[in-house]
Amino acid sequence: MPRGAVGSRSPRRDLLDKVLGRVRFAADLKVPGMLHLAVVRSTEAHARVTGIDVGEAAAVPGVVRVFTAADVPGENRYGIIRPTADQHLLAEDRVRMVGDPVALVAAETPEAAAEGARRVRVAYEPLPAVLDPAEALEAAAVRIHERGNLCFEQRVVGGDVDRALSEAAVVVEGTYETSRIEHAYIEPEAGVAYLEDGVLVVVCCTQNPHYDRRDLCRLLGLPEERVRVIQAPTGGGFGGKLDLSVQPFVALATWHTGRPCRLVYSREESFAASSKRHPFRMRYRTAADREGRLLAVEADLLADTGAYASYGLAVAIRAAVHAAGPYRVPNVRVRSRAVYTNHPFSGAMRGFGAPQVAFGYESQMDRVADALGLDPLEVRRRNALGPGEHTITGQRLGPSVGLRECLERVGRVRARWDGAPGPRGDGPVGVGVGAMYYGIGNTGMSNPSTAHVRFDEDGGFTLFTGAAEIGQGSDRVLTAVCADALGVDPDRVRLVRADTALTADAGATSASRQTYISGGAVLEAGQALGERILRRAEDLLEIPAEDLVIEGDRVRSRSLPSREVPLAEVASSFARAGGMPREEGRFDPEATPLDRETGQGVPYATYAFAAQVARVRVDPVTGRVRVERIAAAHDVGRGVHPPGVRGQITGGVAMGVGMALMEAFDPGRDRNLDTYLIPTAADMPRVHPMIVEAPEPTGPFGAKGVGEPALIPTAPAVLNALARACGARIRRLPAGLEEVLEALGRGKE
């Protein structure tokens, strides 16, 4: 029986091609007659541009043209969130960060383009650089943007926090900091552009082709039908390929020259020009009664959004919504601010602010337990949100809330690990817990996806979706949903993906939204097409459609199994009648904007939940931390592709270990991976992924998502374990050797 693509363990279709190196990524693309591009970037963190001399560059043999802001034909302003769009394709009269694009050189060879870029002379009038977000908010601070240095502020308030603080058995206060982090995807940014029948075609690595097209149309002053964006196979993103990178440069050069153009970032340029994870400073006060039940949470969150807004607005909002964690908190006062500085701009990175605040609230949960002499896991159990209970924004949760099962499953693992001998040498050992919840999709706004499914003349099907596959497995998930919606084997479903000329807008591959939201659209389209096929088969078999079912390669009667018709014959019937049917599906989960003053509202239709437990060992001489094991229980609603879910969890743990122990991007130092450290295979713990299924009624076959949730509890669990091992808590990430040795010293006092 072919049903059962959802939940099956069959491998991804692209697996063999990727393993054998047959996939052509964006940097592999070459077009005959193409020009090569090089970007001239600012050497100043903050300055006025008083002059650009391109004469010497234009004289370099092989240089075809040098572009400046005057050559941008449309609106020289873009940004992923339109109300805060503040980036320029090429700088006009001011630069706000080292690496800002100032000019663009097009040449016949990469060498000529690079030499031309070196010979562009830019005159600057330096301005004071603002590098601290708190100082940026002071009245006397230099304004980085005309509207001021506050990019966005979100508050969430409810109940009577002051009264709760005064009546609590314990009030724990703490300050916490997280670092600026580089995405460090394997594939640097790359793309090509060319003209085809008067249409500008851009093929690039991206997480959102339809968003890219909208910004390109504004920059070039073109209607959407004149611009086509095709997502090339993309070697990782983690949020870093949501912002435009090479797309506007290749588009501008091709539009002016009429020739294909190509741009591939080096790793150094990728480091300099791409967005980073927002560094946060957080102040928390957490109040609880004698049994450890939370009474109030007060949090002040300050995020450095760098020179440009990018996703700063979304990060500030999501951080506020998640600031108290997955717990019942009757009284809350949260202020979350994203602030401009002259650092590299911060944008979306796996979690949108949720990983940063999780470090804060989960550290607080352990400290509340310690202050009351209670088990940290038990304190979490007593406060864990459940079905029908309310979040801090006043949202009443539906039935898909698997947090308590997640806590129970990691609790059983913790009982085995706590005090057990470890596999690696001597040194103090600690076991710690971290938990989280994460709203699926964009926050408090319409968040739709559209998909189409067509019945083909050979009796197969084609799924058209705009969802960008960046390695996370959405191709596998969406074809499985389509197959089960129709009742056919997934091998019968072809896929056309992420091409603005052929697919409808599925929204960005971000916020862990594609399984839930695009999956919902695919489910609706598949079911609608299946109904049309059954109605046509009704005429062929002279049996009511209600008694028919699609199975494998045929339609059969439920009551008379011998009565059946091949799908290919049904397809021929459609073809003879004038054309093959195609159905549309659209899904937009219910959400409401947050109140600007109180933050109350329904920001997400559903949430993922998780708990992780980490066991760490510390070398008391060197301060080196070895994360030995992590058990990770994640409520994903329904595991559409269980091997993919486990892979996401393992990858998220790897990124979380980096966030916890080693990753901190220093704009003045880190230009490549020789100084910016990320976890290697040697740093990885043994990971025990556990899939918890609390089905979401509005999700495709109950599914929610796991992409970003996989990361969020890891650093909290590791740091809570580290506090147990050292006897003292580290409140700033990453926890490097010096911080660990200092904590060990405090723990011995």
C-alpha positions in Angstrom: 0.0 0.0 0.0 1.6 3.3 -1.1 0.2 5.5 1.7 2.7 6.3 4.4 5.3 8.7 2.8 4.8 10.8 5.9 6.7 9.1 8.7 8.7 6.9 6.4 12.5 6.6 6.6 13.2 6.5 2.9 16.2 8.6 1.8 16.1 12.0 0.3 16.2 12.1 -3.5 19.2 14.4 -3.6 21.3 12.3 -1.3 23.4 10.4 -3.8 24.0 13.4 -6.1 25.3 15.5 -3.2 27.5 12.8 -1.8 29.0 12.2 -5.2 29.5 15.9 -5.9 27.2 16.0 -8.9 25.1 19.0 -7.7 25.9 22.3 -9.4 25.8 25.0 -6.8 25.7 28.7 -7.6 29.5 29.1 -7.7 29.6 26.3 -10.3 27.4 28.2 -12.8 29.0 29.7 -15.8 27.3 31.4 -18.8 29.1 32.0 -22.1 30.3 35.6 -22.6 29.8 36.5 -18.9 31.5 39.3 -17.1 33.1 39.0 -13.7 32.3 41.4 -10.9 34.2 42.8 -7.9 32.7 45.0 -5.2 34.6 48.0 -3.7 33.8 48.1 0.0 34.2 50.7 2.7 37.3 50.6 4.8 35.6 53.0 7.3 33.1 52.1 10.0 31.3 55.5 9.7 32.1 58.2 7.2 30.8 60.6 4.6 31.7 59.7 1.1 33.1 62.9 -0.4 34.2 61.5 -3.8 34.6 58.4 -5.9 37.2 58.5 -8.7 36.8 55.6 -11.1 39.1 56.8 -13.9 42.1 54.7 -13.0 39.9 51.6 -12.5 38.1 52.1 -15.9 41.5 52.2 -17.6 42.5 48.7 -16.4 42.7 46.4 -19.4 39.6 44.2 -19.4 37.4 46.5 -17.2 34.1 47.1 -19.0 32.4 49.4 -16.6 32.5 50.8 -13.0 29.2 51.4 -11.3 28.3 53.8 -8.5 25.1 54.7 -6.7 24.3 57.1 -9.6 23.8 54.0 -11.8 21.0 52.5 -9.7 17.9 53.1 -11.9 15.3 52.5 -9.3 15.0 53.1 -5.5 18.5 52.7 -4.0 17.2 51.2 -0.8 16.3 47.7 0.2 15.7 45.5 3.2 13.9 42.2 4.0 11.3 44.0 6.3 10.0 46.9 4.3 9.1 49.3 7.2 12.8 49.3 8.3 14.4 48.8 4.9 17.6 51.0 5.1 20.4 49.3 3.1 21.8 50.7 -0.2 22.9 48.7 -3.2 25.8 51.1 -3.5 26.5 53.8 -0.9 25.3 57.3 -1.8 26.9 59.8 0.6 27.6 57.8 3.7 28.9 54.4 4.9 27.9 52.9 8.2 30.1 49.9 8.5 33.4 48.4 7.3 32.4 46.4 4.2 29.6 48.7 3.0 29.4 48.4 -0.9 30.6 51.7 -2.5 31.3 50.7 -6.2 31.0 47.7 -8.5 33.5 46.8 -11.2 32.6 44.6 -14.2 35.4 43.1 -16.2 36.2 40.3 -18.7 38.2 38.3 -16.1 38.1 37.9 -12.3 41.7 39.3 -12.2 40.8 42.4 -14.1 37.7 43.0 -11.9 39.8 42.6 -8.8 42.5 45.0 -10.1 39.9 47.5 -11.1 38.3 47.4 -7.7 41.7 48.1 -6.1 42.1 51.2 -8.3 38.8 52.8 -7.4 39.7 55.8 -5.2 37.1 56.7 -2.5 37.5 59.8 -0.4 36.0 59.7 3.1 35.3 62.2 5.8 35.4 60.1 9.0 32.6 60.3 11.4 32.5 59.1 15.0 31.8 55.4 15.1 29.2 54.2 17.7 30.1 50.6 18.8 28.2 50.1 22.0 24.4 49.7 21.9 23.8 51.3 25.3 25.9 54.3 24.3 24.0 54.5 21.0 20.8 55.2 23.0 22.3 58.1 24.8 21.0 61.5 23.9 24.4 62.8 22.8 25.2 59.8 20.6 25.9 60.3 16.9 22.9 59.4 14.8 23.6 56.4 12.5 20.3 56.8 10.7 18.1 59.9 10.5 15.4 58.4 12.6 17.8 57.7 15.4 19.7 54.8 16.8 16.7 52.8 18.1 15.8 50.4 15.4 12.8 48.9 17.1 11.3 48.3 20.6 8.8 45.7 21.7 7.2 45.3 25.2 5.3 42.5 26.7 3.5 43.3 30.0 0.8 41.6 32.0 -0.3 41.3 35.6 1.3 43.1 38.6 5.0 42.5 38.5 5.9 44.8 41.4 3.5 43.1 43.7 4.6 39.6 42.7 8.3 40.6 43.4 7.4 41.9 46.8 5.4 38.8 47.8 7.8 36.1 46.4 9.7 33.6 48.5 12.7 34.2 46.3 13.7 36.7 43.7 16.7 35.9 41.5 18.5 38.7 39.5 21.0 38.1 36.8 22.7 39.7 33.8 23.7 37.7 30.7 25.5 38.3 27.4 25.7 36.5 24.2 28.1 37.0 21.3 28.0 38.1 17.7 28.1 34.9 15.6 28.9 34.2 11.9 26.7 31.8 10.0 29.7 29.9 8.6 27.8 28.0 5.9 29.9 25.9 3.7 29.0 27.7 0.5 29.8 31.4 0.3 27.4 33.6 -1.6 27.3 33.3 -5.4 25.1 33.9 -8.4 24.8 34.8 -12.0 22.4 37.0 -14.1 21.5 37.0 -17.7 18.8 38.4 -20.1 16.4 36.0 -21.7 13.7 37.3 -24.0 13.8 40.7 -22.3 13.6 39.2 -18.8 16.4 39.6 -16.3 17.1 36.2 -14.8 19.1 35.9 -11.6 20.2 32.4 -10.4 21.6 32.5 -6.9 21.9 30.9 -3.5 19.0 32.2 -1.5 16.4 31.4 1.1 13.6 33.5 -0.4 13.5 33.9 -4.2 10.2 35.8 -4.3 11.4 38.3 -1.7 14.6 38.7 -3.7 12.5 39.5 -6.8 10.5 42.2 -5.0 13.7 44.0 -3.9 15.4 43.7 -7.2 12.4 45.2 -9.0 12.5 48.2 -6.7 16.2 48.6 -7.1 16.0 48.4 -10.9 12.6 50.1 -11.4 11.2 47.1 -13.2 7.8 45.3 -13.0 7.8 41.8 -11.6 7.2 40.2 -15.0 10.6 41.5 -16.1 12.6 39.9 -13.3 12.9 36.1 -12.7 14.8 34.7 -9.7 15.7 31.0 -9.6 17.2 29.4 -6.5 20.3 27.5 -7.2 21.1 24.5 -5.0 22.2 26.2 -1.8 24.9 25.0 0.5 23.5 26.1 3.8 21.9 29.4 5.0 20.8 29.4 8.7 19.2 32.8 8.0 22.3 34.3 6.5 20.9 34.0 2.9 17.7 35.8 3.7 19.2 39.2 3.0 20.3 40.1 -0.5 24.0 39.5 -1.2 25.2 39.0 -4.8 21.7 39.3 -6.4 21.6 43.1 -6.8 25.1 43.3 -8.1 24.8 40.8 -10.9 21.3 42.2 -11.7 22.6 45.8 -12.0 25.6 44.9 -14.1 23.6 42.7 -16.5 20.8 45.2 -16.9 23.3 47.9 -17.9 25.7 45.9 -20.0 23.3 43.4 -21.5 25.8 40.7 -20.8 25.7 37.8 -18.3 27.4 38.6 -15.1 28.8 36.4 -12.3 29.9 37.2 -8.7 31.2 34.7 -6.1 32.2 35.9 -2.7 35.5 34.8 -1.2 35.2 33.6 2.4 36.8 36.9 3.5 34.1 38.9 1.6 31.4 36.7 3.0 32.6 37.4 6.5 32.8 41.1 5.9 29.5 41.6 4.0 27.0 39.1 5.5 24.7 39.4 8.5 25.6 38.1 12.0 23.6 36.7 14.9 22.6 39.6 17.2 24.7 39.9 20.4 22.4 40.4 23.4 22.7 42.0 26.8 20.0 40.8 29.1 18.9 41.7 32.7 16.5 39.3 34.4 14.5 39.3 37.6 12.6 36.0 38.3 10.3 35.6 41.2 8.9 32.3 42.6 7.0 30.9 45.6 8.4 28.4 48.0 7.4 25.4 45.8 9.3 26.9 42.9 6.2 28.1 41.0 7.0 31.2 38.9 5.3 34.4 40.0 6.9 37.0 37.8 9.6 37.6 35.2 11.1 41.0 34.4 13.5 41.2 31.5 15.4 44.0 29.7 16.8 42.8 26.4 19.3 44.9 24.4 20.3 43.7 21.0 23.0 45.2 18.7 21.5 45.2 15.2 24.6 46.8 13.7 24.6 49.2 10.9 21.4 48.2 9.2 18.0 46.8 10.4 17.8 43.6 8.3 15.7 41.3 10.6 16.3 43.5 13.7 12.6 44.2 14.1 11.7 40.5 13.9 14.4 39.5 16.3 13.4 42.2 18.9 9.7 41.0 18.8 10.5 37.3 18.9 12.9 37.8 21.8 10.2 39.6 23.8 7.6 36.9 23.1 9.9 34.1 24.2 11.7 36.0 27.0 10.1 34.0 29.9 10.5 30.6 28.3 7.9 27.8 27.9 6.5 28.4 31.4 3.4 29.7 33.1 4.2 33.3 34.2 1.2 35.2 35.6 3.1 38.5 35.8 5.5 39.8 33.2 7.4 42.9 32.2 9.6 42.6 29.2 11.3 45.3 27.2 13.2 44.3 24.0 15.2 46.7 21.9 17.2 46.4 18.7 19.8 49.2 18.5 21.9 50.5 15.6 25.7 50.6 15.9 28.5 50.8 13.4 29.2 47.1 13.7 28.5 44.7 10.9 24.8 44.4 10.5 23.0 41.7 12.5 20.1 39.7 10.9 18.3 36.4 11.0 20.2 33.4 12.4 18.6 30.2 13.4 16.2 31.2 16.1 15.7 35.0 15.6 16.6 36.0 19.2 15.1 32.9 20.9 18.5 31.2 21.5 19.8 34.3 23.2 16.9 34.7 25.6 16.9 31.0 26.3 20.4 31.3 27.8 18.9 34.0 30.1 15.7 32.4 31.2 17.1 28.9 31.6 20.0 30.2 33.7 17.4 31.9 35.9 15.4 28.7 36.2 18.4 26.8 37.5 19.2 29.6 39.9 15.6 29.7 41.2 15.9 25.9 41.9 19.2 26.4 43.7 17.9 29.2 45.8 15.0 27.0 47.0 16.9 23.8 47.3 14.8 22.1 44.6 15.6 19.9 41.6 16.0 22.1 38.5 14.1 19.6 36.4 11.3 19.4 38.9 11.0 23.2 38.9 10.6 23.1 35.1 8.0 20.4 35.4 5.9 22.4 37.9 5.9 25.5 35.6 5.7 23.8 32.2 3.0 25.1 29.8 0.4 22.6 28.8 -2.7 22.5 26.6 -5.2 25.2 27.3 -2.8 27.3 29.3 -1.7 30.8 28.5 1.6 32.3 27.3 2.9 35.7 28.4 1.2 37.3 25.4 -2.1 36.0 26.6 -2.4 33.3 24.0 -4.3 30.2 25.0 -2.4 27.1 23.7 -4.1 24.4 21.7 -3.6 20.6 22.2 -0.2 20.4 20.6 2.0 21.0 23.6 4.5 18.3 24.2 6.8 20.0 26.7 6.0 17.8 29.7 6.8 14.6 27.7 10.0 16.2 26.5 11.0 16.9 30.1 10.0 13.4 31.3 12.1 11.8 28.5 15.3 13.8 29.2 14.6 13.3 32.9 15.0 9.6 32.5 18.3 10.1 30.7 19.5 12.5 33.3 18.9 9.9 36.0 21.2 7.5 34.2 23.9 10.1 33.5 24.0 12.0 36.8 26.9 10.6 38.8 27.7 7.8 36.3 31.4 7.5 35.4 32.3 9.2 32.1 34.2 7.8 29.1 36.9 10.5 29.0 39.4 11.0 31.8 39.3 13.0 35.0 37.9 16.3 36.0 34.6 17.5 37.4 31.4 16.5 35.7 28.2 18.4 35.4 24.8 17.5 34.1 22.4 20.3 33.1 19.0 20.8 31.6 17.6 23.3 29.1 14.1 23.7 27.7 12.4 26.0 25.2 9.4 26.8 23.1 9.4 28.4 19.6 6.6 30.0 17.6 6.4 28.5 14.2 6.3 31.1 11.4 6.6 34.8 11.2 5.5 36.8 14.3 2.0 38.3 14.6 1.4 38.7 10.9 -0.1 37.1 7.8 2.3 34.4 6.9 0.9 32.5 3.8 2.3 30.0 1.4 0.8 28.9 -1.9 1.5 25.7 -3.8 0.1 24.0 -7.0 -0.1 20.3 -7.9 -0.7 19.2 -11.5 -1.9 15.9 -12.9 0.5 14.9 -15.7 -0.4 13.0 -18.9 1.6 9.9 -17.9 -0.4 9.5 -14.7 2.2 11.1 -12.5 2.1 14.5 -10.7 4.1 17.7 -10.5 4.3 19.7 -7.3 5.1 23.4 -7.8 6.4 25.2 -4.6 8.3 28.3 -4.0 9.9 26.9 -0.8 13.7 27.1 -0.9 15.5 24.0 0.0 18.8 24.9 1.7 19.8 21.5 3.0 17.1 21.3 5.7 15.0 18.7 3.8 11.9 20.6 2.7 11.9 18.9 -0.8 11.6 15.5 0.9 9.0 16.8 3.4 6.8 18.5 0.8 6.8 15.7 -1.7 5.9 13.3 1.1 2.9 15.5 2.1 1.9 15.7 -1.5 2.1 12.0 -2.1 0.0 11.2 1.0 -2.5 13.9 0.2 -3.0 12.1 -3.2 -2.6 8.6 -2.0 0.4 7.8 -4.3 4.0 6.7 -3.9 6.3 9.7 -3.6 8.3 8.5 -6.6 5.2 9.5 -8.7 5.6 13.2 -7.6 8.0 15.4 -9.6 9.1 18.7 -8.0 9.5 22.2 -9.5 10.9 24.4 -6.8 11.8 28.0 -6.0 11.5 29.7 -9.4 9.5 32.9 -9.5 8.5 32.3 -13.1 7.1 28.8 -12.4 6.1 28.7 -8.7 3.9 30.8 -6.4 5.3 32.6 -3.3 5.8 30.2 -0.5 7.4 32.7 1.8 10.9 32.6 3.1 12.7 29.5 4.3 13.0 30.9 7.8 11.2 30.8 11.2 10.9 26.9 10.8 7.9 27.6 8.7 8.1 25.5 5.6 7.0 22.1 7.0 4.0 23.6 8.7 2.9 26.4 6.4 4.1 25.3 3.0 3.2 21.7 4.0 -0.4 23.0 4.7 -0.6 24.6 1.2 0.7 21.4 -0.4 -1.8 19.3 1.5 -4.7 21.4 0.4 -3.6 21.4 -3.3 -3.0 17.6 -3.3 -6.4 16.9 -1.7 -8.2 19.1 -4.1 -6.5 17.5 -7.1 -7.3 14.1 -5.7 -11.0 14.9 -5.5 -11.0 16.0 -9.1 -9.3 12.7 -10.2 -11.9 10.7 -8.3 -14.7 12.6 -9.9 -13.3 11.9 -13.3 -12.8 8.2 -12.4 -16.4 8.1 -11.3 -17.4 8.7 -14.9 -15.0 6.1 -16.2 -16.0 3.4 -13.7 -19.6 4.4 -13.1 -19.0 4.2 -9.4 -19.7 7.1 -7.0 -16.6 9.1 -6.2 -17.2 8.6 -2.5 -16.5 4.8 -3.0 -13.3 5.4 -4.8 -9.7 5.8 -3.6 -6.4 6.5 -5.2 -3.8 3.8 -4.5 -0.4 3.7 -6.1 -0.9 3.9 -9.9 -4.6 3.4 -10.0 -8.0 4.3 -8.7 -10.0 1.5 -7.2 -13.4 0.9 -5.6 -13.5 0.5 -1.8 -16.5 -1.9 -1.9 -15.6 -3.6 -5.2 -11.8 -4.1 -5.2 -11.8 -5.7 -8.6 -13.2 -2.5 -10.1 -10.3 -0.1 -10.9 -8.8 2.1 -13.5 -5.1 3.1 -14.0 -4.2 6.7 -13.3 -2.7 6.9 -16.8 -6.1 6.1 -18.2 -7.7 8.8 -16.0 -5.0 11.2 -17.2 -5.7 10.3 -20.9 -9.4 11.1 -20.2 -8.4 14.6 -18.9 -6.1 15.2 -21.9 -8.9 14.2 -24.4 -11.2 16.6 -22.6 -8.9 19.6 -23.1 -6.1 19.7 -20.6 -4.6 18.4 -17.4 -6.0 19.6 -14.1 -3.9 21.7 -11.7 -5.0 22.7 -8.2 -3.9 25.4 -5.9 -3.5 25.2 -2.1 -3.0 28.1 0.2 -2.3 28.1 3.9 -2.0 31.1 6.2 -2.1 30.2 9.9 -4.1 32.3 12.2 -2.1 35.0 14.1 -2.8 38.5 15.3 -0.4 41.4 15.7 0.9 42.1 19.2 -0.4 45.2 20.9 2.3 47.9 20.6 2.0 48.8 24.3 1.4 45.5 26.1 2.6 42.9 23.6 -0.6 40.9 24.1 -1.9 38.9 21.1 -1.6 35.6 19.2 1.8 35.8 17.5 1.9 32.2 16.3 -0.7 29.5 15.5 1.4 26.8 17.1 4.7 26.2 18.9 7.4 23.6 19.0 8.7 22.5 22.4 11.9 20.8 23.5 14.1 19.8 26.4 17.7 18.8 26.3 20.1 17.4 28.9 23.9 17.8 28.6 26.7 16.1 30.4 30.0 17.9 30.4 33.5 17.3 31.8 36.0 20.1 32.7 39.7 19.8 32.7 40.6 21.6 36.0 44.1 22.5 34.7 43.4 23.9 31.2 39.8 24.8 31.5 38.9 22.8 28.4 35.3 21.7 28.4 34.3 18.4 26.8 30.6 18.0 26.1 30.3 14.2 26.4 26.6 13.6 25.6 23.5 15.5 24.9 20.0 14.0 24.9 17.5 16.1 23.0 13.7 15.5 23.1 11.8 17.6 20.6 8.0 17.9 20.1 7.7 18.3 16.3 4.0 17.6 16.1 4.6 14.8 13.6 7.9 13.6 12.2 7.3 13.8 8.5 10.8 12.3 7.8 12.3 10.9 11.0 15.9 10.6 9.7 15.7 14.3 8.7 14.3 15.3 12.1 17.1 13.5 13.8 19.6 15.1 11.5 18.2 18.5 12.2 18.5 17.9 16.0 22.0 16.7 15.7 23.0 19.7 13.5 21.3 22.0 15.9 23.2 20.6 18.8 26.5 21.2 16.9 25.6 24.8 16.4 24.5 25.1 20.0 27.8 23.7 21.3 29.6 26.4 19.2 27.4 29.1 20.6 28.0 27.8 24.1 31.8 27.3 24.1 33.6 28.9 21.2 31.8 31.2 18.7 32.3 34.9 19.0 32.8 37.0 15.8 35.2 39.9 16.3 34.8 42.4 13.4 38.4 43.6 13.8 40.0 40.2 13.9 37.9 37.5 12.2 38.3 37.5 8.4 38.3 33.8 7.8 37.8 30.4 9.5 41.5 30.4 10.6 40.6 32.7 13.6 36.8 32.2 13.8 36.3 28.8 15.5 33.3 26.5 14.9 32.8 23.0 16.2 34.5 20.2 14.3 33.7 16.5 14.5 36.2 16.2 17.3 34.2 18.7 19.4 30.8 16.9 19.0 29.2 15.0 21.8 27.3 11.8 21.4 23.8 13.0 20.5 20.7 11.1 21.4 17.7 12.6 19.4 14.3 11.8 20.7 11.2 12.6 18.6 8.1 13.6 20.6 4.9 13.8 18.6 2.1 16.0 19.9 0.1 16.4 16.7 -0.9 19.9 15.6 -4.5 19.8 14.3 -3.8 22.6 11.8 -0.5 21.1 10.6 -0.1 18.7 7.6 -0.7 15.3 9.1 0.0 16.9 12.5 3.5 18.3 11.7 5.0 21.5 13.1 8.8 22.0 12.6 12.2 21.4 14.1 14.8 23.5 12.2 15.4 26.3 14.7 14.1 24.6 17.8 16.9 22.0 17.4 19.5 24.6 18.4 17.8 26.6 21.1 18.1 24.5 24.3 21.7 23.3 23.7 23.7 26.3 25.0 21.4 26.6 28.1 21.8 22.9 28.9 25.6 23.0 28.4 26.0 26.2 30.5 23.8 24.7 33.3 25.9 21.6 33.2 29.0 23.7 33.3 27.7 25.5 36.4 27.3 22.2 38.1 30.8 21.1 37.1 32.6 24.3 38.1 30.5 25.2 41.2 29.9 28.7 39.8 27.9 30.1 36.9 29.2 31.7 33.7 26.9 34.5 32.4 28.6 35.4 29.2 28.8 33.4 26.0 30.9 31.8 24.8 32.3 30.1 27.8 36.0 30.1 26.8 39.0 28.8 28.7 39.5 31.9 30.8 35.9 32.1 31.8 35.9 28.4 32.8 39.1 28.7 34.8 37.7 31.8 36.6 34.5 29.9 37.4 36.4 27.0 38.7 38.3 29.4 41.0 35.0 30.9 42.3 33.6 27.4 42.8 36.4 26.6 45.2 35.9 29.6 47.3 
